[in-house]
Amino acid sequence: MTELAKNSKILVCDDEEALCYLLKEQLIEEGFNVDAVYDGKYAIEAIKQKNYDLVLLDLNMREVQGEEVLKFTKEEYPSIEVIILSSQTEMKKAIQCIKLGAYDYLPKPHDPEELILTINRALEHKNLLLKTELLEKEVLKKHPVNIIGTSKALHRVLTLANKAAMSDSNILIEGETGTGKELFAEYIHKQSARKDKPFVAINCASLPDQLIESELFGHEKGAFTDAKSTKQGLVEIAHGGTLFLDEIGELSLSLQPKLLRFLENGEYRRIGGVTNLTSNVRVIGATNRNLLEEAENRNFRKDLLFRLNVITLTIPPLRERKEDIILLANYFLEAKSPVRSPKRLSPEAAELLMNYDFSGNVRELEHIIERAIIFADGEIIKAEDLNLPISRGASVSRGRPVEIPSDILSMEELEKWHIENVLNANKWDRTQTAMQLGISPKTLYTKIKKYELKQN
């Protein structure tokens, strides 16, 4: 049995019950997961209820013709491949079906070997399209998964990551903002047995609840105002691969039970759907929060946490791996310089980076280097070209000094004062501020609204 057959679901639709039976038996012997129906209307119902990879479709049926099934499938579930089964008298119609989106057609009676070859080609085509779609989303990533560093702290985590990759357990990656949690998740995926399947990522802090649920589990046509067609969720797209849930601590309490159910048995429902669907994915969650504390404070479900953290990896902040700073800086200089010979750090600039407290971690270092490349006049990046922002422990600062309040403040007053000062220091650059505070942009936006902060 091939890996392609083992993970593929096929629907056979033909009103000749004997032919349906023979096709089903042949495909089951090849290792495929096969269902059979005897009319187009039953085919449409089956496609609504199960995640098929391919449909073998007869054109001439009693109630609903194959052409109507093809149109429905390609409009509502475009990733499903369709192979037309047609008699010699229906060749013109079969060719027209190719124009409507069918992958290929086979004449009746079919040749068994040719049928299997055509099915395998169609499934490979489906996988190729899926991989291409995912690659397009990653087009801005110039480099493959490449974790830079020689520090002992990083080596320890990489050793654990390699061991975790060999299992199929869910993983929770902890670490401050900007430490590279998604990079580690992708690294684990590429070291695992799922490496040839999709790696799909979503940031749980970037979308409102309904959109996150729709992105994760999909929705049925008409489920809400803008649901003009059925949409596959990321759990379906990631079938066989890895689903990465970044900032999982931001997931609302209303969505957490649905994710828990999926983690327990692989079952889910699209929004507006009544049928339970299944998908086999490995889930890797990431957070910059202490989820155990969040669970104690009833902001995160304990049962969901225990399902997620079968394996926990903690990514060290950049300040705990100082020996990696210059390696990373040189990597970013080479990657982001617009000319063949990359710019170089002066000794003073290198020393300044080594003494700087990177509250935004590797991501902040990347932005600093990118900015320095623009500011530097020559090939050498000087200390002043780094233009380092205010940060805890920084050896340089800019702008007016921050006045520490002398009165005793409540925790809320202190938080408001601190957020406002960091916002002002960064000229209200919310992305940079969130990075330095170690919170998500969504959380920062909520705090600004809560404390009614306004730019001066």
C-alpha positions in Angstrom: 0.0 0.0 0.0 1.4 3.4 -1.0 1.4 6.4 1.4 -0.7 8.2 -1.2 -3.4 5.4 -1.1 -3.4 5.1 2.7 -4.3 8.8 3.2 -6.7 9.2 0.3 -10.5 9.1 0.3 -12.3 8.3 -3.0 -16.0 8.5 -3.9 -17.3 6.3 -6.7 -20.6 7.5 -8.3 -22.2 5.5 -11.1 -25.8 4.3 -11.5 -24.6 0.9 -12.6 -24.4 -0.8 -9.2 -22.4 -3.7 -10.4 -19.7 -1.4 -11.8 -19.7 0.6 -8.6 -19.1 -2.6 -6.6 -16.3 -3.7 -8.9 -14.6 -0.3 -8.8 -14.9 -0.1 -5.0 -13.4 -3.6 -4.5 -10.5 -2.8 -6.9 -9.7 0.5 -5.2 -9.9 -1.0 -1.7 -7.4 -3.7 -2.8 -5.1 -0.9 -3.8 -5.4 0.5 -0.2 -7.7 3.5 -0.9 -10.6 4.5 1.5 -13.6 4.2 -0.8 -17.3 5.0 -0.7 -19.8 4.3 -3.5 -23.2 6.0 -4.4 -25.6 5.3 -7.3 -26.8 8.8 -8.3 -25.6 12.4 -8.5 -27.9 13.6 -5.7 -26.3 11.1 -3.3 -22.9 12.1 -4.5 -23.6 15.7 -3.6 -24.8 14.7 -0.1 -21.7 12.5 0.4 -19.3 15.3 -0.7 -20.9 17.7 1.8 -20.4 15.2 4.7 -16.9 13.8 4.1 -13.5 15.2 3.1 -12.9 13.4 -0.2 -9.7 13.7 -2.2 -11.1 12.4 -5.5 -14.4 11.5 -7.2 -14.9 8.9 -10.0 -18.0 10.3 -11.7 -20.3 8.8 -14.3 -22.0 11.4 -16.6 -25.2 9.7 -17.4 -27.4 9.1 -14.3 -31.1 8.9 -13.5 -31.9 12.0 -11.4 -28.9 14.3 -11.1 -26.4 14.2 -14.0 -22.7 13.9 -13.5 -22.1 17.3 -15.1 -24.1 18.9 -12.3 -22.1 17.0 -9.6 -18.9 18.3 -11.3 -20.1 21.9 -11.3 -21.1 21.6 -7.6 -17.8 20.0 -6.6 -15.6 22.6 -8.4 -17.7 25.5 -7.1 -17.9 24.4 -3.5 -14.9 22.1 -3.0 -12.4 23.1 -5.7 -9.5 21.0 -4.2 -11.4 17.7 -4.9 -10.1 16.1 -8.1 -12.8 14.6 -10.4 -12.2 11.9 -13.0 -15.1 11.4 -15.5 -16.2 7.9 -16.5 -17.9 8.0 -19.9 -19.1 5.8 -22.7 -17.7 6.3 -26.2 -20.9 8.2 -27.2 -20.3 10.8 -24.4 -16.8 11.8 -25.4 -17.7 15.4 -26.4 -19.4 15.9 -23.1 -16.5 14.4 -21.3 -14.1 16.8 -23.0 -16.4 19.7 -22.0 -16.1 18.5 -18.4 -12.3 18.9 -18.6 -12.9 22.6 -19.3 -15.2 22.7 -16.3 -12.4 21.5 -14.0 -12.4 17.7 -14.2 -8.8 16.3 -14.0 -9.3 13.6 -16.8 -11.8 11.2 -18.3 -11.7 7.4 -18.9 -13.8 5.5 -21.4 -16.0 2.6 -20.3 -15.1 -0.2 -19.8 -12.0 1.1 -18.1 -8.6 -0.5 -18.1 -7.8 -1.4 -14.4 -4.1 -0.4 -14.7 -4.9 2.8 -16.5 -7.5 3.7 -13.9 -5.0 3.3 -11.0 -2.3 5.3 -12.9 -4.8 8.1 -13.6 -6.0 8.2 -10.0 -2.4 8.4 -8.7 -1.6 11.2 -11.1 -4.7 13.1 -10.0 -3.9 12.8 -6.3 -0.3 13.8 -7.0 -1.7 16.8 -8.9 -3.9 17.7 -5.9 -0.9 17.5 -3.5 1.2 19.6 -5.8 -1.5 22.3 -6.0 -1.8 22.3 -2.2 2.0 22.6 -1.7 2.1 25.4 -4.3 -0.7 27.3 -2.5 1.2 27.0 0.8 4.4 28.1 -0.8 2.8 31.2 -2.2 1.8 32.2 1.4 5.5 31.8 2.4 6.8 33.8 -0.6 8.4 36.4 1.6 10.5 33.9 3.4 13.8 34.1 1.5 15.5 31.4 3.4 14.7 27.8 4.4 14.3 26.8 8.0 17.7 27.7 9.5 18.2 28.1 13.2 21.3 30.1 13.7 23.4 29.8 16.9 26.1 27.8 18.7 25.2 28.6 22.3 24.6 25.8 24.8 21.1 27.2 25.6 20.1 26.9 21.9 21.8 23.5 21.6 19.7 22.1 24.5 16.5 23.1 22.9 17.5 21.8 19.5 18.3 18.4 21.0 14.9 18.3 22.6 13.2 19.5 19.3 14.9 16.7 17.4 13.6 14.1 19.9 10.1 15.6 19.8 10.1 15.5 16.0 10.4 11.7 16.2 7.1 11.4 18.1 3.6 12.3 16.9 2.6 14.0 20.1 1.2 17.6 20.4 3.8 20.2 21.4 3.7 23.4 23.3 6.5 25.9 22.5 7.0 28.6 25.2 9.1 31.7 24.8 9.1 35.5 24.7 7.9 37.4 21.7 10.4 37.3 18.9 12.4 34.2 20.0 11.5 32.3 16.9 8.8 29.9 18.0 7.3 29.5 14.5 10.8 28.7 13.2 11.2 25.9 15.8 7.7 24.6 14.9 8.6 24.5 11.2 12.0 22.9 12.1 10.2 20.1 14.1 7.8 19.5 11.2 10.7 19.2 8.7 12.5 16.7 10.9 9.3 14.6 11.4 7.6 11.8 9.4 5.1 14.4 8.3 7.7 16.5 6.5 6.2 15.8 3.0 2.7 17.0 4.2 1.6 20.6 4.7 2.8 22.8 7.5 0.0 25.3 8.1 0.3 28.3 10.6 -2.3 30.7 12.0 -1.8 33.5 14.6 -4.6 33.2 17.1 -4.1 36.8 18.2 -4.5 38.4 14.8 -8.2 37.6 14.1 -11.6 37.9 15.9 -13.2 34.8 17.2 -15.6 34.0 14.4 -12.8 34.5 11.8 -10.4 32.2 13.7 -13.1 29.5 14.0 -13.8 29.8 10.2 -10.1 29.7 9.4 -9.5 26.7 11.6 -12.6 24.6 10.9 -14.1 26.1 7.7 -17.7 27.0 7.1 -20.7 25.9 5.1 -22.2 28.0 2.4 -24.7 30.4 3.9 -23.4 29.9 7.5 -23.2 33.7 7.8 -23.7 36.8 5.7 -20.4 36.6 3.7 -20.3 32.8 3.4 -21.0 32.6 -0.3 -19.4 29.2 -0.7 -18.2 26.3 1.4 -14.7 26.9 2.8 -12.2 24.3 3.9 -10.6 25.0 7.3 -6.9 24.8 8.0 -7.3 21.5 9.9 -8.6 20.0 6.7 -5.9 21.6 4.5 -3.2 20.4 7.0 -4.5 16.8 6.9 -1.5 14.5 7.4 0.8 17.4 8.3 1.3 19.9 11.1 -1.0 22.7 12.3 0.9 25.5 14.1 -1.2 27.7 16.4 0.8 30.8 17.3 -0.2 32.9 20.3 -2.6 30.1 21.4 -3.0 31.8 24.8 -5.0 34.5 23.0 -7.7 31.9 22.0 -11.0 32.8 23.6 -12.7 30.6 26.1 -15.6 30.0 23.7 -13.3 28.5 21.1 -11.1 26.5 23.4 -13.6 23.6 23.9 -13.9 23.1 20.1 -10.1 22.9 19.8 -10.0 20.5 22.7 -12.5 18.2 21.0 -10.4 18.2 17.9 -7.3 17.4 19.8 -9.0 14.5 21.6 -10.4 12.6 18.6 -9.6 14.6 15.4 -13.3 15.5 14.9 -14.6 19.0 14.0 -17.5 20.7 12.4 -17.5 23.5 9.9 -19.4 26.6 11.0 -23.1 26.0 10.0 -22.4 22.3 9.5 -24.2 19.4 11.2 -21.8 16.6 10.2 -18.7 15.6 12.1 -15.6 15.6 10.0 -12.2 14.2 10.8 -8.6 15.2 10.1 -5.2 13.8 11.1 -2.9 16.6 12.1 -0.2 17.2 14.6 -0.8 20.4 16.6 2.0 22.6 17.8 1.0 25.5 19.9 3.1 28.5 20.9 2.7 31.2 23.5 4.6 34.0 25.3 2.3 33.6 28.3 2.5 31.3 31.3 -0.5 29.1 30.4 -0.4 27.3 33.8 -0.9 30.6 35.5 -3.6 31.5 32.9 -5.3 28.2 33.7 -5.2 28.9 37.4 -6.8 32.3 36.7 -9.4 30.6 34.5 -8.3 32.3 31.4 -7.3 29.1 29.8 -8.7 25.6 30.1 -6.6 23.2 32.1 -7.8 20.1 30.1 -6.8 21.9 26.8 -3.4 22.8 28.3 -2.7 19.2 29.3 -3.7 18.0 25.8 -1.3 20.6 24.3 1.8 20.3 26.5 2.5 16.6 26.1 5.9 17.9 25.1 7.0 21.4 26.1 9.9 23.3 24.6 11.0 26.6 26.1 12.9 28.8 23.7 15.6 30.9 25.5 15.5 34.7 25.1 18.4 36.3 23.1 19.9 37.8 26.3 20.5 34.2 27.5 22.4 33.3 24.4 24.7 36.3 24.0 27.2 34.3 21.9 24.6 34.0 19.1 24.1 37.7 18.7 26.9 38.5 16.3 26.2 35.3 14.3 22.6 36.3 13.9 23.5 39.9 13.1 25.9 38.7 10.3 23.3 36.3 9.0 20.7 39.2 8.7 23.3 41.5 7.1 23.9 38.9 4.4 20.3 38.1 3.9 19.0 41.7 3.8 21.8 43.6 2.1 20.7 44.8 -1.4 24.2 44.2 -2.9 26.4 41.2 -3.3 28.9 42.2 -0.7 27.0 42.6 2.5 27.7 45.5 4.9 29.8 44.7 8.0 29.6 45.7 11.6 32.2 48.0 13.1 33.8 46.7 16.4 31.9 49.5 18.3 28.6 48.4 16.7 29.2 44.8 17.5 30.1 45.7 21.1 26.9 47.8 21.4 24.8 44.9 20.2 26.5 42.5 22.7 25.6 44.9 25.5 22.1 45.5 24.4 19.1 43.9 26.1 16.9 42.6 23.3 13.5 42.7 24.8 12.1 41.9 21.3 14.7 39.0 20.9 15.8 37.8 17.5 13.0 39.6 15.7 14.1 42.9 17.2 17.7 42.2 16.2 16.5 41.5 12.6 14.7 44.8 12.5 17.6 46.7 14.0 20.0 45.3 11.3 17.5 46.0 8.5 17.2 49.6 9.7 21.0 49.9 10.1 21.5 48.8 6.5 19.3 51.7 5.4 21.0 54.3 7.7 24.6 53.4 7.1 26.3 55.5 4.4 29.2 53.2 3.6 30.0 49.5 3.8 30.6 49.6 7.6 27.8 49.9 10.0 28.7 52.2 12.9 27.3 52.3 16.4 25.1 55.3 15.7 23.7 53.5 12.6 22.0 51.0 14.8 19.8 53.7 16.3 18.9 51.4 19.2 15.5 52.1 20.9 15.0 52.4 24.6 15.0 49.0 26.3 15.8 47.6 29.7 19.5 47.3 30.1 20.4 49.1 27.0 23.7 51.0 27.0 22.2 53.8 25.0 19.0 55.7 25.0 17.4 58.5 23.0 14.8 61.2 23.7 14.0 62.7 27.0 14.6 60.7 30.2 11.6 58.9 31.7 10.5 60.4 35.0 9.7 57.6 37.5 6.6 58.5 39.6 7.3 58.9 43.3 3.8 58.1 44.5 2.7 54.6 45.3 0.8 53.3 42.3 -1.7 50.4 41.9 -0.7 47.6 39.5 -3.1 49.0 36.9 -1.7 52.6 37.3 1.8 51.2 37.0 0.9 49.2 33.9 -0.8 52.2 32.3 2.3 54.4 33.0 4.7 51.9 31.6 2.8 51.2 28.4 2.3 54.9 27.8 6.1 55.6 28.2 7.1 52.7 25.9 4.6 53.9 23.3 6.0 57.5 23.5 9.6 56.2 23.3 8.7 54.3 20.2 6.8 57.3 18.7 3.6 55.1 19.0 5.0 52.4 16.8 2.6 49.7 18.1 4.4 46.7 16.6 7.8 47.7 18.2 6.1 48.6 21.5 4.3 45.2 21.6 7.6 43.5 20.9 9.4 45.3 23.7 6.6 44.7 26.2 6.5 41.0 25.3 2.8 41.0 24.4 0.9 40.6 21.1 -0.3 43.6 19.1 -3.9 42.6 19.8 -3.3 42.7 23.6 -1.5 46.1 23.2 -4.5 47.4 21.3 -6.8 46.2 24.1 -4.7 47.9 26.8 -4.7 51.2 24.8 -8.5 51.1 24.7 -8.8 50.1 28.4 -6.5 52.9 29.6 -7.8 55.5 27.0 -4.2 56.2 25.9 -3.8 58.8 23.2 -0.8 59.9 21.2 0.5 63.4 22.1 
